[in-house]
Amino acid sequence: MVAFPTETYYGLGVQALDEAALGRLLRVKAREPKKPIPLLVADRAMLERVARVPAPAEPLIERFWPGPLTLVLPAVPGLPAQLCNDLGEVGVRISSHPLARGLVERLGAPLTATSANAAGGEPARTAARVREQLGDVAVLDGGETPGGPPSTVVRFEQGRPVVLRQGAVQVPWPR
């Protein structure tokens, strides 16, 4: 488990396909197990290992990735339940932060990207703040992050993009 900087705040990552690691992450964060954990992937090939990409997602991927846009996509069969919502979807993005992206590339597998704070706590912008909230976790200290809005979250309903959370990427579609 490691905390790392992203475009907005520090994230907390474990190898996303390792159920034991996911359990540790939920315990450290005191996070509700039913709330899906979003993922970072390094590239298109890794994306396709965890999700099916509908055609309407393609323009968003082209325009906003890498960056703070999380797409909620149909999950491939067999993903750990902690990653998926009740509809069998998984939240995925490619980070534009060099440390976050490099970490996923070196791992060679999807990485969780939940915020590096205790459940309900303020998102951490510094390594010191991560340690204050989560205790003795490994942290890749990339300095202070910019903060601001979290990633925008978009899912697809009947082939149309719907904004679930307006965030760092300003998209004009209906909520």
MOTABEL-V397611 format. One record per helix or strand of 3 or more residues. SS is the DSSP state (alpha for helix, beta for strand). FROM is the first residue (numbers start at 1). LEN is the number of residues. If there is no record, write none. Layout:
BEGIN
SS&FROM&LEN / SS&FROM&LEN
END
This chain:
BEGIN
beta&2&4 / beta&10&4 / alpha&19&11 / alpha&44&7 / alpha&55&10 / beta&69&7 / alpha&81&3 / beta&89&5 / alpha&98&10 / alpha&127&8 / beta&138&3 / beta&152&6 / beta&160&6
END
